[in-house]
Amino acid sequence: TGEVSAAQPYTVEALAPERCHVVAVDLGIKSMTPRRLAERGVRTTVVPAGTPASEVLSLQPDGVFLSNGPGDPAAADDAVDLVRAVLDARVPLFGICFGNQMLGRALGLETFKLRFGHRGINQPVKDLTTGKVEVTAHNHGFAVDAPVGRPFDTPWGPAEVSHICLNDGVVEGLRLLDAPAFSVQYHPEAAAGPHDSAGLFDRFVDLMTAQREGR
C-alpha cells in the first residue's frame, strides 16, 4: 500500500458547515471519498499508510476512515493494529473495500482470495440490517470469511455480517453491535457508477455525532 499512499498528510476542508473531523488512512484512497465526506460537513485529514495509531488518535478525530487499496490483507499487519487501537479507543470507524478486510482481520476473522474477483458496477448487495438491495461498484480480489446470519464474538463485543453479495453470497459488510464500527467491501463513493450506497457516509456522520453526544 505504500506505493499508492500519500507521502504526507493533507486536509480536505468541509464544503458545508463543519460537523465532524475524520482522519482517513490512505491505503489507496480515491479523491471522491473525502469529497463525499466534505459534502456532509466533514473535514478530513488524510494520512499515509503506516501512520502509527498514536499519531492518528493524537489528532483527536471524531472518526477514523479506512480506505480502499490493493494487496493481500493478510500482509497488512500495521493497518490491522491501527484498527484494533481505534476500536480500543472507541473512536467511530468506517472502512470500505480493503478497509473492510482490515476490520475483519482485526476482529479475528480470516480473509481469502476469490477465484474470480468482483469487478465493475451493477453488483447486487443486500443490507441484512434493512433488507434493502443496493446496486454497487466493486473492485476486489479478496474477501472476509465470516458466519452469515448469526452474531459472532470479538474482543469488542458481538459483531455480525451486515451485507452479502446476492450473486455468490460473499460477505460484503461487517458491523459491531456494541461498538461504533462498520465497514463494507464495495465502493459507496463510486463516481462512475451507482450511487445507491452513498447513504453510508450519512450513517458514518450519524455514528460520529451520536458518539460525541454520548448516545
SERO-4910 file (N, C-alpha, C, O; in steps of 0.05 Angstrom, whole numbers):
BEGIN
 pado doro    nc1    nc2    nc3   cac1   cac2   cac3    cc1    cc2    cc3    oc1    oc2    oc3
  Thr    A     16    -24      0      0      0      0     17     25      0      7     47     -8
  Gly    A     42     23      8     59     47      9     62     60    -18     66     84    -20
  Glu    A     61     44    -40     65     55    -66     41     71    -76     44     86    -95
  Val    A     18     67    -64     -6     81    -73    -16    101    -53    -37    113    -56
  Ser    A     -1    105    -31    -10    122    -10      4    149    -12     25    152    -24
  Ala    A     -9    169      0      3    196      1     29    196     16     32    181     35
  Ala    A     48    213      8     73    214     22     72    231     47     86    226     66
  Gln    A     53    250     47     50    268     70     20    272     76      4    269     58
  Pro    A     13    278    101    -15    284    107    -24    308     92     -9    326     86
  Tyr    A    -50    309     87    -62    333     75    -91    334     85   -102    315     95
  Thr    A   -103    358     82   -130    363     92   -149    370     69   -142    385     51
  Val    A   -173    359     70   -195    366     52   -216    380     70   -228    367     87
  Glu    A   -221    405     65   -239    420     82   -268    413     76   -275    404     54
  Ala    A   -286    417     96   -314    412     92   -326    432     72   -317    455     71
  Leu    A   -345    423     56   -358    440     37   -385    451     48   -398    467     35
  Ala    A   -392    443     72   -416    452     86   -407    459    114   -384    453    121
  Pro    A   -424    472    130   -416    478    158   -404    453    171   -416    431    171
  Glu    A   -380    457    183   -366    434    194   -381    421    217   -388    434    236
  Arg    A   -384    394    214   -397    378    235   -378    359    249   -381    353    273
  Cys    A   -358    349    234   -340    329    245   -313    331    232   -309    343    211
  His    A   -293    319    246   -266    317    235   -259    287    234   -261    273    254
  Val    A   -252    278    210   -245    250    205   -215    248    197   -205    264    182
  Val    A   -202    228    208   -176    220    198   -180    196    179   -189    175    188
  Ala    A   -172    200    154   -174    179    134   -147    166    129   -128    181    123
  Val    A   -145    140    133   -119    126    128   -118    119     99   -135    103     89
  Asp    A    -98    129     85    -96    127     56    -82    100     49    -58     99     49
  Leu    A    -98     80     44    -88     54     35    -89     52      5    -84     31     -7
  Gly    A    -97     74     -8   -101     75    -37   -126     91    -43   -141     84    -61
  Ile    A   -131    112    -27   -157    126    -26   -162    140    -53   -144    148    -67
  Lys    A   -188    141    -60   -197    157    -83   -205    185    -74   -215    188    -52
  Ser    A   -200    204    -91   -206    232    -84   -236    237    -78   -243    255    -64
  Met    A   -253    219    -90   -281    223    -86   -290    218    -57   -310    228    -48
  Thr    A   -274    202    -42   -282    195    -15   -282    220      3   -303    225     15
  Pro    A   -260    235      6   -262    259     23   -281    279     12   -292    295     27
  Arg    A   -286    278    -14   -306    297    -25   -334    289    -16   -350    307     -8
  Arg    A   -340    263    -15   -366    255     -5   -370    263     24   -391    271     33
  Leu    A   -348    261     40   -349    270     67   -351    300     69   -367    310     86
  Ala    A   -336    314     53   -337    344     53   -365    354     48   -374    374     60
  Glu    A   -379    341     30   -407    349     23   -425    347     47   -446    360     48
  Arg    A   -417    331     67   -433    326     91   -423    342    115   -430    336    138
  Gly    A   -405    361    110   -395    378    132   -372    365    148   -369    370    171
  Val    A   -357    348    134   -335    334    148   -308    345    137   -303    345    113
  Arg    A   -291    353    155   -263    360    149   -247    334    151   -248    321    172
  Thr    A   -232    328    130   -217    303    130   -187    307    129   -177    321    112
  Thr    A   -173    296    148   -144    295    148   -136    268    137   -141    247    150
  Val    A   -123    268    114   -115    243    101    -86    237    109    -68    254    106
  Val    A    -81    214    121    -54    207    130    -43    183    115    -59    166    106
  Pro    A    -17    181    111     -6    159     96    -10    132    109    -13    130    134
  Ala    A    -10    111     93    -10     84    104     15     80    122     36     91    116
  Gly    A     11     66    144     33     62    162     35     83    184     52     81    202
  Thr    A     18    103    183     17    123    205     10    109    231    -10     95    232
  Pro    A     26    112    252     21     98    278     -6    106    289    -16    129    286
  Ala    A    -18     87    303    -44     93    316    -42    116    335    -61    133    337
  Ser    A    -20    118    350    -17    140    369    -18    167    355    -29    186    366
  Glu    A     -7    169    331     -8    194    316    -36    200    305    -45    222    306
  Val    A    -49    179    296    -77    182    286    -95    192    309   -110    211    305
  Leu    A    -93    179    332   -110    187    355   -102    213    367   -119    227    379
  Ser    A    -77    222    364    -69    248    374    -82    271    360    -83    293    370
  Leu    A    -92    266    336   -106    286    321   -135    290    331   -149    307    321
  Gln    A   -143    274    350   -169    276    363   -192    276    343   -209    294    344
  Pro    A   -193    255    326   -214    255    306   -241    247    318   -242    232    338
  Asp    A   -262    256    306   -289    246    313   -293    218    302   -309    202    312
  Gly    A   -278    211    281   -279    185    269   -255    179    252   -240    197    245
  Val    A   -251    153    247   -228    144    230   -240    128    207   -257    111    210
  Phe    A   -229    135    183   -238    122    158   -215    106    147   -193    115    145
  Leu    A   -221     81    139   -201     64    126   -209     60     96   -231     52     90
  Ser    A   -191     67     79   -197     69     50   -194     42     36   -186     22     48
  Asn    A   -202     42     11   -196     20     -7   -165     19    -12   -151     38     -5
  Gly    A   -156     -2    -25   -128     -4    -32   -122    -32    -42   -137    -50    -39
  Pro    A    -98    -35    -54    -90    -61    -65    -76    -78    -44    -69    -69    -23
  Gly    A    -72   -103    -52    -54   -120    -36    -69   -142    -21    -94   -143    -20
  Asp    A    -53   -160     -9    -63   -183      6    -69   -173     35    -51   -164     48
  Pro    A    -94   -175     44   -100   -165     71    -85   -179     93    -80   -168    114
  Ala    A    -76   -204     87    -61   -219    108    -34   -208    113    -21   -215    133
  Ala    A    -24   -190     95      2   -179     98      2   -150    109     23   -137    112
  Ala    A    -22   -140    116    -25   -112    125    -27   -110    155    -47   -100    166
  Asp    A     -7   -120    169     -8   -121    198    -10    -93    211    -23    -89    231
  Asp    A      4    -73    199      4    -46    210    -25    -35    211    -33    -23    231
  Ala    A    -39    -39    189    -67    -28    187    -85    -43    207   -103    -31    219
  Val    A    -81    -69    210    -97    -85    229    -92    -75    257   -111    -72    273
  Asp    A    -67    -70    264    -60    -60    291    -73    -33    296    -82    -27    318
  Leu    A    -73    -16    275    -86     10    277   -116      7    283   -127     21    300
  Val    A   -129    -11    269   -158    -15    273   -163    -23    302   -181    -13    315
  Arg    A   -147    -42    312   -150    -51    340   -147    -28    360   -162    -27    379
  Ala    A   -128    -10    355   -124     13    373   -148     32    372   -156     42    392
  Val    A   -159     36    348   -182     53    345   -206     41    359   -222     55    372
  Leu    A   -210     15    356   -232      2    370   -229      4    400   -248      8    414
  Asp    A   -204      0    410   -199      2    438   -206     30    449   -216     33    471
  Ala    A   -201     50    432   -206     78    440   -236     86    436   -244    108    444
  Arg    A   -251     68    424   -280     72    418   -284     97    401   -304    111    405
  Val    A   -266    102    383   -270    123    363   -285    110    339   -277     89    330
  Pro    A   -307    123    330   -322    112    308   -305    106    284   -287    121    277
  Leu    A   -309     83    271   -293     73    249   -311     64    226   -331     50    230
  Phe    A   -303     72    202   -316     64    177   -295     55    157   -277     71    152
  Gly    A   -298     32    146   -279     22    126   -293     13    101   -316      3    102
  Ile    A   -280     16     78   -291      6     53   -269    -10     39   -245     -5     41
  Cys    A   -278    -31     25   -261    -47      8   -238    -59     25   -243    -76     42
  Phe    A   -213    -51     20   -191    -61     36   -196    -55     66   -188    -71     83
  Gly    A   -208    -32     72   -215    -25     99   -234    -45    112   -232    -50    136
  Asn    A   -252    -57     97   -269    -77    107   -253   -102    115   -259   -114    135
  Gln    A   -234   -109     98   -217   -132    104   -200   -127    129   -195   -145    145
  Met    A   -191   -102    133   -175    -95    156   -192    -98    182   -183   -108    202
  Leu    A   -217    -89    181   -234    -92    204   -239   -121    209   -238   -130    232
  Gly    A   -244   -137    188   -249   -165    192   -225   -179    206   -229   -195    225
  Arg    A   -201   -174    196   -178   -186    208   -173   -176    237   -164   -192    254
  Ala    A   -179   -151    242   -176   -141    269   -196   -155    288   -190   -158    312
  Leu    A   -219   -163    278   -239   -177    294   -232   -206    298   -246   -220    313
  Gly    A   -211   -216    285   -203   -243    288   -212   -262    265   -209   -286    267
  Leu    A   -223   -250    244   -232   -266    221   -209   -270    201   -189   -256    201
  Glu    A   -213   -290    184   -194   -295    163   -203   -282    137   -227   -277    133
  Thr    A   -184   -278    118   -191   -269     91   -181   -289     72   -163   -305     78
  Phe    A   -192   -289     48   -184   -309     27   -186   -296      0   -200   -276     -4
  Lys    A   -171   -307    -19   -171   -297    -47   -194   -310    -62   -198   -334    -62
  Leu    A   -210   -293    -75   -232   -303    -91   -222   -316   -117   -202   -307   -128
  Arg    A   -235   -337   -126   -227   -349   -151   -230   -329   -174   -212   -327   -191
  Phe    A   -252   -315   -174   -257   -294   -193   -264   -269   -176   -283   -269   -161
  Gly    A   -248   -248   -179   -254   -224   -163   -280   -211   -171   -291   -216   -192
  His    A   -289   -193   -154   -312   -177   -160   -302   -151   -173   -289   -135   -160
  Arg    A   -310   -146   -197   -301   -122   -212   -324   -109   -225   -343   -122   -235
  Gly    A   -323    -82   -226   -343    -67   -242   -367    -59   -226   -369    -63   -202
  Ile    A   -387    -48   -241   -411    -37   -229   -434    -58   -231   -431    -79   -242
  Asn    A   -457    -50   -220   -481    -65   -222   -480    -92   -207   -490   -112   -217
  Gln    A   -466    -92   -184   -465   -116   -167   -487   -114   -145   -487    -94   -130
  Pro    A   -506   -133   -143   -527   -131   -123   -518   -139    -96   -508   -162    -92
  Val    A   -521   -122    -76   -513   -127    -49   -538   -123    -31   -552   -103    -34
  Lys    A   -543   -141    -13   -565   -139      6   -555   -129     33   -537   -141     45
  Asp    A   -567   -108     43   -562    -99     70   -580   -115     89   -604   -112     89
  Leu    A   -568   -133    104   -583   -151    121   -596   -137    144   -614   -148    157
  Thr    A   -587   -113    151   -600    -98    173   -625    -84    165   -642    -78    181
  Thr    A   -628    -78    139   -652    -64    129   -668    -81    109   -692    -75    105
  Gly    A   -656   -101     97   -669   -116     76   -667   -103     49   -677   -115     29
  Lys    A   -655    -80     47   -653    -65     22   -631    -78      4   -610    -85     14
  Val    A   -637    -79    -22   -617    -88    -41   -606    -64    -56   -622    -48    -66
  Glu    A   -580    -61    -56   -567    -38    -69   -551    -47    -93   -539    -69    -92
  Val    A   -550    -31   -114   -533    -36   -136   -507    -22   -131   -506      3   -126
  Thr    A   -484    -36   -131   -459    -26   -121   -436    -30   -141   -438    -45   -160
  Ala    A   -414    -16   -135   -390    -18   -151   -369    -33   -135   -365    -27   -112
  His    A   -355    -51   -149   -335    -68   -135   -309    -68   -150   -307    -63   -174
  Asn    A   -287    -73   -134   -261    -78   -146   -243    -92   -125   -225    -80   -114
  His    A   -249   -117   -121   -234   -132   -100   -230   -161   -107   -247   -174   -120
  Gly    A   -206   -171   -100   -199   -199   -105   -198   -216    -80   -194   -240    -82
  Phe    A   -202   -203    -57   -202   -218    -31   -228   -212    -17   -242   -193    -23
  Ala    A   -235   -230      1   -260   -227     17   -255   -237     45   -236   -251     51
  Val    A   -274   -229     63   -273   -237     91   -290   -262     95   -311   -265     83
  Asp    A   -279   -281    110   -293   -306    117   -306   -302    144   -293   -300    165
  Ala    A   -333   -300    144   -347   -295    169   -374   -309    168   -385   -313    147
  Pro    A   -385   -317    191   -411   -330    192   -434   -311    185   -435   -289    196
  Val    A   -451   -319    168   -474   -303    160   -499   -312    175   -504   -336    177
  Gly    A   -514   -293    185   -540   -300    197   -539   -303    227   -560   -308    240
  Arg    A   -516   -299    239   -514   -301    269   -491   -284    278   -470   -282    265
  Pro    A   -494   -271    301   -471   -255    312   -448   -273    320   -452   -297    326
  Phe    A   -424   -262    320   -400   -276    329   -385   -259    349   -387   -234    348
  Asp    A   -370   -271    367   -357   -257    388   -330   -245    379   -316   -256    362
  Thr    A   -324   -221    389   -299   -208    385   -290   -195    411   -305   -194    430
  Pro    A   -265   -186    413   -256   -172    437   -271   -147    444   -269   -137    466
  Trp    A   -287   -136    424   -302   -112    428   -332   -117    429   -348   -100    424
  Gly    A   -339   -142    435   -367   -149    437   -376   -163    411   -360   -168    393
  Pro    A   -402   -169    409   -412   -184    386   -411   -167    360   -414   -143    361
  Ala    A   -406   -181    338   -406   -169    312   -423   -187    294   -430   -209    301
  Glu    A   -430   -176    270   -445   -192    251   -439   -183    223   -429   -161    218
  Val    A   -445   -201    204   -444   -194    176   -468   -177    170   -491   -185    175
  Ser    A   -463   -154    158   -485   -135    153   -494   -135    124   -517   -127    118
  His    A   -476   -143    105   -482   -143     77   -472   -168     64   -451   -179     72
  Ile    A   -486   -178     44   -477   -201     27   -482   -195     -2   -500   -180     -9
  Cys    A   -465   -206    -19   -469   -204    -48   -489   -225    -56   -487   -249    -49
  Leu    A   -510   -217    -71   -531   -235    -79   -522   -253   -102   -536   -272   -109
  Asn    A   -500   -247   -115   -491   -264   -137   -478   -290   -127   -483   -311   -138
  Asp    A   -463   -288   -105   -448   -311    -96   -447   -314    -66   -433   -333    -56
  Gly    A   -461   -297    -50   -461   -300    -21   -437   -290     -7   -435   -294     17
  Val    A   -418   -277    -21   -393   -267     -8   -401   -245     12   -418   -228      7
  Val    A   -386   -245     34   -390   -224     55   -383   -197     43   -361   -193     32
  Glu    A   -401   -178     46   -397   -151     35   -398   -129     56   -396   -105     50
  Gly    A   -400   -136     82   -401   -116    102   -401   -128    130   -410   -151    134
  Leu    A   -390   -113    149   -389   -121    177   -397    -98    195   -395    -75    188
  Arg    A   -407   -105    219   -412    -84    238   -410    -96    266   -418   -119    271
  Leu    A   -400    -79    285   -400    -86    313   -426    -77    325   -437    -56    318
  Leu    A   -437    -93    343   -464    -87    354   -462    -69    379   -481    -54    385
  Asp    A   -440    -70    393   -437    -54    418   -414    -34    417   -406    -23    437
  Ala    A   -403    -30    393   -381    -11    390   -385      4    363   -398     -7    345
  Pro    A   -376     29    360   -382     45    337   -364     39    313   -346     55    306
  Ala    A   -368     17    300   -351      9    277   -367     -7    257   -382    -25    265
  Phe    A   -363     -1    231   -376    -16    210   -359    -13    185   -342      4    183
  Ser    A   -365    -31    165   -349    -30    140   -365    -44    118   -383    -60    124
  Val    A   -357    -37     94   -369    -51     70   -346    -58     51   -325    -44     51
  Gln    A   -351    -78     35   -330    -88     17   -330    -73    -10   -311    -75    -25
  Tyr    A   -350    -58    -15   -353    -45    -41   -347    -15    -40   -335     -6    -20
  His    A   -355      0    -60   -347     28    -63   -371     47    -62   -382     53    -83
  Pro    A   -379     57    -39   -401     76    -38   -395    103    -49   -413    119    -54
  Glu    A   -369    108    -53   -361    134    -64   -360    135    -94   -353    155   -106
  Ala    A   -366    112   -107   -362    109   -136   -373    133   -151   -397    139   -148
  Ala    A   -357    145   -168   -365    167   -184   -377    159   -210   -398    169   -219
  Ala    A   -364    139   -223   -374    130   -249   -390    104   -246   -386     85   -261
  Gly    A   -407    104   -226   -423     80   -221   -448     87   -206   -455    110   -203
  Pro    A   -462     66   -195   -486     71   -180   -481     85   -154   -460     82   -142
  His    A   -501    101   -145   -498    117   -120   -517    107    -98   -523    121    -79
  Asp    A   -526     82   -101   -546     71    -82   -535     71    -53   -551     74    -35
  Ser    A   -509     69    -50   -497     66    -24   -485     91    -12   -471     90      8
  Ala    A   -490    114    -25   -478    139    -15   -487    145     13   -474    160     28
  Gly    A   -510    135     21   -521    139     48   -504    128     70   -507    135     93
  Leu    A   -485    110     63   -466    100     83   -450    122     96   -442    121    119
  Phe    A   -444    143     80   -429    166     91   -446    181    112   -436    191    132
  Asp    A   -473    182    106   -491    194    126   -491    178    152   -492    188    174
  Arg    A   -491    151    148   -491    133    171   -466    138    188   -467    138    213
  Phe    A   -443    142    175   -418    148    189   -420    174    205   -412    175    228
  Val    A   -430    195    192   -433    221    205   -452    218    229   -447    229    250
  Asp    A   -474    204    226   -493    200    248   -479    185    271   -484    191    295
  Leu    A   -463    165    265   -449    150    285   -429    168    301   -428    166    325
  Met    A   -415    185    287   -396    203    300   -411    223    318   -403    229    340
  Thr    A   -433    233    307   -449    253    322   -460    240    348   -460    252    369
  Ala    A   -471    216    345   -482    202    368   -460    196    389   -465    198    413
  Gln    A   -437    188    380   -415    182    399   -406    207    413   -401    206    438
  Arg    A   -404    229    399   -395    254    411   -416    264    432   -408    276    452
  Glu    A   -441    259    426   -463    268    444   -469    248    466   -487    252    482
  Gly    A   -454    225    466   -457    205    487   -482    188    484   -492    177    504
  Arg    A   -492    186    459   -516    170    455   -508    142    445   -525    125    440
***
